[in-house]
Amino acid sequence: MSLSDLANIVEIVGILAILFGIVFGLIQVKQNRVQRRELALLECARSFEDEDFTEAYRIISELPAGMTRAKFEKLDEHYESAAMRVGMKFETMGLLVHRGVVPLDALSDLVGGAALTIWRVLELWVDETRKHRSHPTFWEWYQWLIERLMERGRIDRQPVYLTETHWKNPNI
């Protein structure tokens, strides 16, 4: 084997090492992206455990659908405060979904029903508030999120306890 043959072999090994490094790097980037999304979803889930949010959700979810500004004005001011707290949470979630930080399907499974329940109560109030305050972007991401959930058929979805009766743990 000549020095030229050895140089060719070393060059081929070098090229293969570079290709391996590129492929390994791409795999790591993909795994990192998946891990970041999973962590974002976990933080999203934790944020819904907040005691203030839970109480605000309870208060608003007990109201009938189709609340207007006039109806809210007849209630104690803590109702509007609760509506703001809940709505801002879903506003944030809508933006996080839009930016790709939190996957829509996971958010839908986690709190899609809750988002829709509250939207039904507050939709008229939101529309009237936008007009009253000349603030057309008020809760724009919350509305965007609701429209995406509706496109997915989230409203008519069967409960998981009915659809996932034959589920098997994939980690076993």
N, C-alpha and C positions, 0 to 999 in steps of 0.2 A: 504494500500500500504506500502510495507516494504522499508527499506532503500536500499536494494539490487535492488528492482524494480525501485526506484527513480534514483539510480546510472546508471542503464541500460538506462533509458530514457534520462538522461543527456548525456550519452555517444553517443546515437543515434543522439540527437540534435547536439552534437559537430561534429560528422562525417558529418551530413547533412550541417552544417555551413561551414565546410572545403570544401566539394564538391561544394557548392554554390560559395564559394570564388574562387575556381579553375576555374569553368565555367565562372564566371564574369571576372576574370583576362584574360582568353583566348579571350573572346569577346572584351575586351579592347585592347589587343595586336592586334587583327585583325583590329579593327577600327583605331588604331594608324597607322598601316601599310597602310591602304587605304588613310588616311589623308596625310601621308608623300608622297605617290605617287601622290596624287592630287596637293600638294604643289610643288612637283618637276616639274610636268607638267605645272603648272602656271608659275613657274620661267623660264622654258624652253620657254614658249610662250612669256614672257616678254623679254627674251634675243633676240628674233627675231625682236623686235621693235627698236633695237639700230640703230641710224641714219647711222653710218658707215657701218654696215652690210647691211642695206637697199640699200644704194648707191652702195656698192660692188656687191650685188645681181643684181641690175639693170644693171650695166655695163657688168657683165658676162652673164646674161641671154639674152642680145642682140647679143651676139656672135653666130656664127653658130656652130652646133654640130660638134664634131670631131676636135677640135683645137689641134694642135701639138706644140711642143717646138719651131719649126721653125716659125710657124705662130705667136706665142706669142712674139718671138724675134723681129718680124717686127712691133709690136705694141708699143705704149708708155708703159713705165714701170709700170704705175698705173694699167694697166690691170692685170699684174701678181700679183701685190700687192692685188688687189681686189679678184683675184682667191684664193690667200692664205687666205684671211680673210673669205671668204665664205666657202672654204673647211675645214678650221679649226673649224668652227662652226658645220658643219655636222660631222666632225671627233669626236668632243666632244659628239654630240647627239648619234652617233653610240655606243660609249663607255657607255654612260648612259643607253641606251636601253639594251646593253649586260649585264650590272651589275644589271638590274632589277629596276633601279631607276625611269626610265620613261617607261611606257608601249608602246610596238611597235605599237599597234593599234591606240593609241592616237597620237603618233608622226606621224604616217602615215596620219591620218586625218588632223593634224595640218600643217605639212610641207612636207609631202611625195612627193607631186607633185613638189615642189620647189627643193627638194633634187635630184630628178630624172632629172629635167630640167638642173640643173647645172652639174650633172654627165655626161650627154650626151655631153655637151660642153667640159668638162675637162678630160674625161676618157683617151684619147690618151696621153694628156699632162702629166697626172699622171703616166701612164705606162713608158713613156719616161724619166720623171724626176726620177723615181725610179732607172732606169738603169743608167742614167747619173750621179746621185749622189751616186750610190751604196748603196741605201737606200730602201730596199724592203718593209719596214714597213711604208713608207710614205703614209699617209692617209688610212691606213689599216682598221680603224674602219668606215670610210666613205664608203669604198667599201663594207665592211661587211653589213652596214646598207642598202645600195642599193640592195645587193643580197637578204636580208630578205624582202625588199619591193617588189622586183620582184617575190619572192616566193609567196607572198600574192596576186599577181595579180594586184598590185598597178598601173601598166602601163596602163592596159586596163579598169580601173575603170571609171564608169560614174560619172560625176560631181554631187555633193550633191544637187545642186539646181534642178536636174532632179530626183534623187533617193529618196529624202526625202520630196516630195511634200505633203504627207499625215501625216506628223509628228505632234504629239500632245505633248504639254508640260506636262511632267510627274508630275510636281509640282502643277498643278492646280486641 
